Amino acid sequence: MVKWMGAKGKWVKPLLEDTALNSLKYLLMAAALKTSGSFCSTQQQQFLQSTRDLFLHASSHSNFKHCKSKKIIKPAPLRVRATSSKVELDFSDPSWKQKFQEDWERRFNLPSITDIYDLKPRPTTFSLKKNRTLTGDENVDLWNGYVNNDDRALLKVIRYSSPTSAGAECIDPDCSWVEQWVHRAGPRKEIYYEPAEVKAAIVTCGGLCPGLNDVIRQIVFTLETYGVKNIVGIPFGYRGFFEKGLKEMPLSRGLVENINLNGGSFLGVSRGGAKTSEIVDSIQARRIDMLFVLGGNGTHAGANAIHEECRKRKLKVSVVAVPKTIDNDILLMDKTFGFDTAVEEAQRAINSAYIEARSAYHGIGLVKLMGRSSGFIAMHASLSSGQVDVCLIPEVPFTLDGEFGVLRHLEHLLNSKGFCVVCVAEAAGQDLLQKSGATDASGNVILSDIGVHMQQKIKMHFKDIGVPADVKYIDPTYMVRACRANASDAILCTVLGQNAVHGAFAGFSGITSCICNTHYVYLPITEVITASKRVNPNSRMWHRCLTSTGQPDFHSPAIVTA
């Protein structure tokens, strides 16, 4: 939080007690913000399925404890987002930028097993020289395929001139430019593990997501390129570490060769998990040296807890996460794998709703898309389809009834064009619904069904005003996440999986492999789990969506007068 200190014109950022949030909101002084399918052969498919079932389906299920989810703070419609710091900054001090960057470097420094062990690196076993055809003029020993430990990538590249610029993310009230560097991902010349002695494990947690099999496949391929022979899969998420009867699955290139041609997870998924100490007990008993964890926010929090417990016990274990969520709601990253595929599949549902609505008299197509805490899928699917008249997301409050409500706008659309299409994110409008208070195994609040609620409200409204309306409701929730990854996601999964292995061999732990500002980087898990990433209502992307749909503000009187 920034405070104005009076006549001296002194801006001060107090010391933050919690882990810094990249999307922490700043208050501005009043003058600054006065305005408010598969191609495998049948034989291959049968072999893969029988091998998978042998390991995955040999046990009963039991209850287990879950992690608590973090609260998500709704952002204001107009705000300046700032990158926070744990140091106290006086913006009238000429050296504040240096202090900020020093704190930034400390926060984004990558945890490593060398922090607790005095280890000497060895030359890497990862090399593509053997796959290159020599021309005779090149030096056989010269190959510039490695990433230097001092390589960095810029996290942000836009220089905002004012806090009131669309989507502005400022550190100080003048929106000064401050470079924010993060570690570049990729193979290093030196590694901290003997590949022949490594046992690596892969686990997939949470819900399904397009691309899970692509990442598993690339992790196995890259591990084998380094020379690792002992690779296992942990079945059904964190549950596989502690539930009796669930055995680890040996993995190899031959076994995972074609798993990317299908959706789902070859290893199976589940939510929740045991106590961290129990999981680390299992890791220690299994003599696992590298753990690759594929999952979203909750899974990342679990991975970080495992990393911290391993450090506490002084175990030489690298825990590396790969961000997986179709919701695209993990902080700092351009996107997570599965998101592009989900948007593409969602677009098919929207197209179906469009055809149904246009073919009916006074047709209204209503599509509910996934997005537990953010509206990225709904926003991007609406933009890509070009057929949506109303897009509703959780970050932007709305009302259904009244002069400025959604229902009144639907009346206008039926009068003006004869039909309309509405796209709503699953977490949108939860304030309009009765809350159950129930949670799933991961501790996530089970949302009330905004899709069914809107379907009923629309039908009732038009019946009450005596206007015929034919509502076609489509909920493609499980269709968009159970399919095979598209080309864009497949490439992302390939790189993220490879870089996860490179990061583990470089000795890093407690990190995640991701893409930021179009570059592949490593980030400390602690920096991405502090909150969920959400759509900024003042961003250019949301403005583009509003331009495409042509929708007005659906504000209730309470919101307008606030």
N, C-alpha and C positions, 0 to 999 in steps of 0.2 A: 504494500500500500504506500502511496506517495502522499506526503503531507506538505501543505504550503505553510511556511514559517513566518509569514508577515512581510514587513517593509524591506527587510534585507534581501528578499527574493531568494530564499534558500530552500531548495527542494531536497528532502531527505527520504531515503528508503530505509525503514527500520530493519533490524535483524529478523529474519524469518526463522521460526522454530521448526517448521516441518520441512520435509524434502521439497526442493524448489519445484514449482509448477511452471512449465513452459507457457501455459495458457492462463497464468494468473492475471486477474483483472486489476487495472489501476484506476483510481479515481482521479479525475481531472479537476482543476479549479474551474469555478463557474464560468469564467470568461472564455475558457478554452472550449467547453462543451455546453453552450447555451441551448443548443438544439438537442432535442431528444431522438455314347456308342462305342464300339470296340472293333479292332482289326486283327485280334489274336486268332489263331486257329482254334478249333474246338478242342484239340488235344492239349494245347497250351493252357486254355481256360480251365479245363478239368484238372490239370496238374496244379495250377496256381490255387484254385478253389479248394482242392482236397488238402493241399499242404497248409493253407491258411486255416481251414476248419479244424485240422488236427491240433493246432496250438490254441486257437481262440475259443473253441466251444467245448470245453471239458470241465466246466466248474459251475457251481451254484453261485447266486448273488447274495450279498449281505449288506446290511446298513453300514454306513461309515460317516465319519464327521466331514464337514465341508468348511471351506475357507469363507470368511466374511467378505462380502463385496464392499467396495468403497463407495461412499456417497458421491453423487454427481451434482455439481452446482450448475444451475441453469444460467447461461450467460445473458447479459442484457442485450436488447436489440442493437444498441449502438454503444460501442466501447472501444477503448484502445487496449490491445492485448500486449503484454510486455513479458520479456524474458526476465525471470526473477533471479535473485542472487541471495546468498546467505550472508554476505558482508553488508555492512552499513555503508551506504553511498551518499555522499554529499555532492549533488550535481553542480554546486558552485566551486568545487575543488577541481582544478585543472587536471588532476591525476585520476579522476574517477573512472575514466575508460580503462586505464591500466589495471586498476583494482578489480574492475568488473571482469576483464579478460583473464586475470590471474585466478579469480574465483571460478570462472567458466572452465579454464584448463583443469583445475582441480576436480570439479564436478564431472567432467567428461573424460577424465583420465580412465583408461580401461583397467579394471581389476585383473590381476594375473596370479598364477600359481607361484610366480617368483616373489610375490609379496610375502609369502610365508615360507618358501623354500629357497635356499641358496643353490640355484641350479645353473649349470653351464649348458648353453645351447649346443646343438650339434647341427651339421649341415643338413638341409632338408632332403628328403627322399622324393619330394614332388618335383618332377621335371618332365617337360614335354619334348626334350631334345630327341628322344628316341623315336618320336613321331614325325620329326622334321626331315626333309630331304635336303642334304647338303649340296651346295653348288660347287664346292671346291675352293671358293674364295673367302669363305667365312671362317671365323675362329670357332672351333668346336666348343671351347670352354666359355664362350661369350653368349649369354642368353638373358635378355632384359625382360624376363617374364615375372619378376617378383616385385612386390610392393615394399617400399621402404617404410620402416616404423615411424618415420617422421612425416610421411605423406598425410595430408589433411584435405578435407573437402568443406566448402562453405555450406552451412546449414541454411542460411537465408541470403537471397541475392537482390531483393527489392529494397531500394533506398526511399523510404517514405519521407516526404517533405513536411507533413503535418499529421498530428494525431487524428484529424478528421478525415484523412484520406481513406478511401474504401479499403477495409480489411487491414488497417494500419496495425503494426506490431512494433511498439516503441519501448525503449528502455527509459528514456528521459523525456521531459515535456517538449523538447525541441526535436525529437525523433532523430537524434544524432546517429550517424552510421558507425556501428561497432562490428568488427568482424567476429563471427562465431564459427570456429573451426571444429570439425569432428573427425575421428580417425577413419581413414580410408580402409576399405576391406580388401582382402586378397591374400595370396600365398606369400609367405616370408622366406628369406634365404636361410634362416636358422629356425629350428624347431626345438621343443622342450620335451618331446616324447620319443621313445624308441618304438616305431610302428609295429615291429614284430611282437612287442610285449603288451600292446594296447588292447584293451577290451572296450569297445564302444557300444553304447545303447541308444536306441531311438524310441521316443514315446510321443503319441499324438493324443492331445487332450481336448476337452470341450465338445462342441458340436461339429458336424461334418462341414467341410469346406472344399470347393473345387481346388485341386492342386496338391492335396496332401500326399497322394501317391507319387507325384512328380518330385516332391522334396525328399521323401524317403528314398526314392530311386537314386537321386543325385548324391545324397549323403553316402549311400553305400558305394556308389561308383568312385567317388572322390577318396573315401577311406581306403579302398582297394588300390587306388593309384598311389597313395602314400606307402602302401605295403601292409595295411592292417588286415589280418585274417579273421580275427574274432569279433564279429559284428552281430548284435542281437537286437530284436525288437521286443519292447515291453508291451504286452497286450492290454487293450482297453484302458488307456490313460494311466494316471497315477495309481489306479486300482490294481494294476498289474504288479506293482511293487509289493503289495501286502496281502492280497487275497489268496487263500489257499486254492490250489488247483489251476491257477493261471501260470503257465510256464513261459519263460522267455523263448522267443522264436529265432533260431539262427538265420541270418540273412546273408545273401551273396548276390553277386551280379546276375547269375543265372536265374535266381529266384525272383528278383525284382525287375528283370529286364523289360517286361511288358505291363507292369502294374499301372503305369501312367495312362494306359489306354482306357481305364475305367475310373469312375467317380468313387467317392467314399474313401475309407482308409483301410489299407491292407492290414494294418495292425489293430484296427478297431478303436473306438473312442468311448469315453465316459466322462461324466462331470464329477467334481468333488475329489476327495482323496483322504488319506490318513494323515496322522500328525507328521510334521516334517521330520522329526527324529526317527520315526518308524521307516520313512522312505529312505533316509540316509543310512539307517541300519541295514536296509536291504541292499543299497548301493555298495556299502562296505562289505557285506557278506558275499555279494556277487563279484567283488573285485573289479568294479566298473571304473575305468579311467576317464572316459568321456561320455557325457550325457547330452543328447540333442533333444530339446523339448519343443514341440510344435503346438502352438496355441495362442489364445488371445490375452486380454488383460489379466484375467484371473490366473491363467496358466503361467504367464510371465511372473506374476507375484509369487506363485508357488516355486517357480524355477529360481527366483532370487532368494527365497527362503532356504531352498536346498543348497544353493551356492554358499550362503552365509553359514549354514550348519557345517558344511564341508570345511570351510575355512576355520571355523571354531574348533573342529576336531583335527585340523592340520592334515587333511586328506589331499593328496595330489589328484584332484578331480576337476576337470574343466566342464562347467555347465554352460551350454550355449543354446539360446532360444532362437526360434524362427517365427516371426509374427504371422499368425493365421487368424483372419476374421473377415467374413464377407462384409461386415459393417464398416470396415475401414476406420475404426475408431481408436487406433493406438497413436499416442502423441508423437509428434516430430517427424513422422514418416510421410512420404508422398502418398503411398498406398500400401496395403497389405495384400498378400496373394489371395486369390479367390474373389476379390472385389470386382475386377473387370468382367469375369465370367458371370457373376451374380447380376451385374447391371445388364449384360447381354441377354441373359435368360429372362430377367424382369421385363426387358423391352418386348420380348415375345408376348408376355402376358398382357402388357399394355396394348399391343397391336391387336390382340384378340378382343380386348375390351372395346377398343375403338371400332372394330368391325361390327361387333354385336350392337353397340350403341347407335352407330350410323345406320344400321339396317333396320332398327326398330323405330316405331313412332314414339317420339319423345324418349329416346333411349338414353340411359345414363350408365356409363361404364365405370365401375368402382373397383380399383385394384389396391390391395393391401400388401406392402412389401416389408421385408425384414429391416430392422434397425432398432436394436434394444435401447440405445441411448442417443443415437445420432441419425440424421436423415440423409446420409450420403448416397445410399442406394436409390432412394426415392428421388432425390434431386438430380442425380446423374442419369437415371433411367428416364425421367421426364424430359431432361435436356436432349438425350440421344434420340428419343422417339419422335419428339416434335408434335405429338398428338394429345398431350395432356393439357387440360384447361385449368385444373386446380391441383397444386402440389402442396401437401400438408406435411410438415416435419415437426419433430418435438422441440426444436430450438426456437420456433416461431409460434407464439400463442395464437389461438383463434377461437372463435365462437361459432356455433352452428346456427343459432336462432338470432332474431333481431334484424334491425335495419342493415347492419354491417356484417351479418353472418353469412356463412357458406351457403345455406339453403336459399337465401334471397338471391345470391349470385347465380345459383343453379337455375332459378326461375328465369333470370335474365338470359342465360345461355340457351335455354330451351326456346325462349321467345325469339332470340336473334339468329340462332343457327340450327335449332331443331334437335340437337343432341349434345352430349358433353362427356368428357372423360375425367375422372378424379383419381389421383394417386395419393395414397396416404401411408406414411411410415407407421410401423406397429406401435411405436412409443408416442406417437403424436396424440394430442388431446386427452391424455390420461387424467387431467384435472376435471374432465367432463364425465368421467366414469367412476363407478364405485370401486374402491380398492379392496382386494381380497386379503392383502398382507402376506400371502403365501410366497415362498421362495423355492427355487430349484436346488439341486444337489450342490451347485457351486455358490449358492447364497444369493443368486440374482433374483430380484423381485419378479414374480410372475405377473406379466402385464394383463390388464383387462383388454378385451377384444374390441379395439376401435373400429375395425372393419365391419363386424356384425352390427355394432351400435349405429354406425353411420348408415348402413343399409336400411335398418329399421326406421331410423329418423327420417331418411329421405322419402321412403314409401309413405310414412305417416303424414309427413308435411304436405306432399302433393295430393294425398287423398283428402286432407282437411281443406285445402284451397280449391278442390274440385278440378284439378288438372291431371290428366292421365300421364303416368310416367312409368317406364319399363326399366327397372334397375337390374343390371347384370353385374353380379359380384364375383370377383376372381381373387383367390388367395393362393399364390404359387409358392408359399413359404418353403416347403421342403423340396420343391422342384429346382429352385435356384441354387441350392447348396449341395445337392446330391449328384450333380452332373460332372462330367469330365472338364478339366481346365481348358479354356480356349488358348489360342496361340500366344496372346499377350501374357496371360498368367503363367503359361507353361515356361516361357522364357524367364520370367521373374522367379518362379520356383526353382528353376535350374541354377540360377546365379546365387540365390539366397542359400540353397542347400550346399553348393560348393563352398561358398564363403564361410558358412558355419563350421565346416571341417577345417578350413584354413585358419580360422580364428582359434579353434581348439588346439591345433598343433603349434600355434604361435604362443600358447600358454595362457591365453585369455580365458576368463571365467566370469560368469555373472553378466554376460553381454548378450545382445541380440543382433542378428544379421538383418540389415534392412536397406531401404533405398531412401535417400534424402536429397532433395534438389537434383534429381535425376542421376545421382551418383550412389554407388554401393558403399555403405559404411558400417562401422560397428558403433553401437551406443551402449552405455551402461544400462542395465535393466532398470535400475533405480530411477532413471530420468524419464522413463516412458510409462511407468505404472502409477504415477501420482494422480492421474485423472484420466477420463476418457476424452478423446478428441471429438469435438463437436463442430457442426456447421456454424460458421460465423455469419449471422444474419446481415452483417455489414460488409461481407466479402463480395468481390466481383462475381464469383461463381453463383452465389445465390441471386444476385442482381440479374445475372444472365438467365437464370431459371425463371424469374419473374417476368423478364422481357419476353421469354418464349411462351409462357402460359397466358400472360396478359391479366393475371388475377389481381384483384385489389387487396388492401389490408383487411383481414377479417378480425378486427379488434372488438372485443366486448367493451361496453361503456366503462367498466372498471379499469380496463387497461388504458383506455383513451384518456381518462381523467387523472391517471397516476402521474 
